[in-house]
Amino acid sequence: MENAKKVSEDYQLAGQLTQKLPQAKGWKEVWFKKIRGGLLLGIGYLLSPLCWWNDIFFNLPIAYAFGYICSGLSPDLLLPCTIVGYWLSNIAGILLMQFGAVDVFADKPKEKNLKKELLTGLVSSTAFTIVVVALIHFNVLDTPDLFSGKESVNLSSLLPMTLVTSR
């Protein structure tokens, strides 16, 4: 009878050990996910509008490349597509930060809704862009005069009249 109890205890112990084995495998997956999330968070920060020095090294070359590719269709598309490329690089940065933060800070894996996350990132980026354009329009933020020659860039000609009106 004692042998039966001992065998029963051994089976229980073996069952407990086998239940803990997947957790050991999950440990590596969790750290991989956290490292991947940290990389996405870092790259996203470098592309996002939250990093003040990133434009000259990351966003403007990406935006110019986008504008240059679009100018192959029409030379007049260089400046508008550069602006769109800049906006898209900032949106990509915010989305990468969002995905990375979820990987780094989420304790329990949950089901991802990619459509909802993309929509949230797009709405927040668009709201940020509208706020910055409004702050520039109402002279709260001052922009440098990059085109000091006779030919300056007129935002009214590039954007719809509902967003920017002449001052």
C-alpha positions in Angstrom: 0.0 0.0 0.0 2.9 2.3 0.8 4.4 1.6 -2.6 1.1 2.6 -4.3 1.1 5.9 -2.3 4.7 6.5 -3.3 4.0 5.8 -7.0 1.0 8.1 -6.8 3.1 10.9 -5.3 5.8 10.4 -7.9 3.1 10.8 -10.7 1.8 13.9 -9.1 5.3 15.4 -8.8 6.0 14.4 -12.5 2.7 16.1 -13.5 3.7 19.3 -11.6 7.1 19.3 -13.3 5.6 18.9 -16.8 3.2 21.7 -16.2 6.1 24.0 -15.3 8.1 23.1 -18.5 6.1 25.3 -20.9 6.7 28.3 -18.6 10.5 27.8 -18.9 10.1 27.9 -22.7 7.8 31.0 -22.4 10.6 32.8 -20.5 12.7 33.1 -23.6 9.7 34.1 -25.7 8.9 36.9 -23.2 12.4 38.3 -23.2 12.5 38.1 -27.0 9.2 40.0 -27.1 10.5 42.6 -24.7 13.7 43.1 -26.7 11.8 43.3 -29.9 9.4 45.8 -28.3 12.3 47.9 -27.0 13.8 48.0 -30.5 10.5 49.0 -32.0 10.0 51.6 -29.3 13.5 53.1 -29.9 13.1 53.2 -33.7 9.7 54.6 -33.3 11.0 57.3 -31.0 13.6 58.3 -33.5 11.0 58.6 -36.2 8.3 60.3 -34.1 7.7 64.0 -33.6 8.6 63.5 -29.9 12.3 63.5 -30.7 13.4 67.0 -31.4 16.7 66.3 -33.2 15.6 63.4 -35.4 14.4 65.4 -38.4 17.8 66.2 -40.0 19.0 62.6 -39.7 15.9 60.5 -40.2 12.6 62.1 -41.2 13.8 64.6 -43.8 15.9 62.1 -45.8 13.0 59.7 -45.7 10.6 62.5 -46.7 12.9 63.7 -49.5 13.3 60.2 -50.9 9.5 59.8 -50.9 9.1 63.2 -52.7 11.9 62.3 -55.1 10.2 59.0 -56.0 6.9 60.8 -56.5 8.5 63.5 -58.6 9.2 60.8 -61.2 5.5 61.0 -62.0 5.5 64.8 -62.2 8.2 67.3 -61.2 5.5 69.4 -59.4 5.0 66.6 -56.9 8.4 66.9 -55.2 7.4 69.4 -52.5 3.9 68.1 -51.7 5.0 64.5 -51.6 8.0 65.5 -49.4 5.5 67.0 -47.0 3.4 63.9 -47.2 6.5 61.7 -46.7 7.5 63.7 -43.6 4.0 63.2 -42.2 4.0 59.5 -43.0 7.4 59.0 -41.3 6.1 60.7 -38.2 3.0 58.5 -38.2 5.2 55.4 -38.7 7.2 56.5 -35.7 4.2 56.9 -33.5 2.8 53.5 -34.6 6.2 51.8 -34.0 6.3 53.4 -30.5 2.8 52.1 -29.8 3.5 48.5 -30.9 6.8 48.5 -29.0 5.3 49.9 -25.9 2.6 47.2 -26.0 5.3 44.5 -26.3 7.5 46.0 -23.5 4.9 47.0 -20.9 2.2 44.4 -21.4 2.5 41.7 -18.7 0.0 39.3 -20.1 -0.2 38.5 -23.8 -3.5 39.7 -25.1 -5.2 39.4 -28.5 -4.1 42.2 -30.8 -6.6 44.1 -32.9 -4.3 45.5 -35.7 -7.1 47.5 -37.3 -8.0 49.2 -34.1 -4.3 50.0 -33.3 -3.7 51.4 -36.7 -6.8 53.6 -36.5 -5.8 54.8 -33.1 -2.3 55.7 -34.3 -3.6 57.4 -37.4 -6.1 59.5 -35.5 -3.6 60.5 -32.8 -1.0 61.4 -35.5 -3.6 63.4 -37.5 -4.7 65.3 -34.3 -1.1 66.1 -33.5 -0.5 67.4 -37.0 -3.7 69.6 -36.9 -2.6 71.0 -33.5 0.8 71.9 -34.8 -0.6 73.5 -38.0 -3.0 75.5 -35.9 -0.3 76.6 -33.6 1.8 77.8 -36.5 -1.2 79.5 -38.2 -2.1 81.5 -35.0 1.6 82.4 -34.5 2.0 80.5 -31.3 4.9 78.6 -32.8 7.3 80.5 -34.9 8.8 78.8 -37.9 12.2 79.7 -39.4 12.3 81.4 -42.7 13.9 78.7 -44.7 13.1 80.3 -48.1 14.3 83.9 -47.6 14.5 84.6 -51.3 11.8 86.0 -53.5 10.3 82.6 -54.0 8.9 81.5 -50.6 6.7 78.5 -50.0 3.1 79.5 -49.6 1.2 76.9 -47.5 -2.1 78.2 -48.9 -1.2 76.9 -52.3 -0.2 73.4 -51.0 -3.0 72.7 -48.6 -6.8 72.9 -48.9 -8.2 76.4 -48.1 -10.1 75.0 -45.1 -6.9 74.2 -43.3 -4.8 77.2 -44.0 -6.0 80.7 -44.9 -3.8 83.6 -45.8 -2.7 85.8 -42.8 
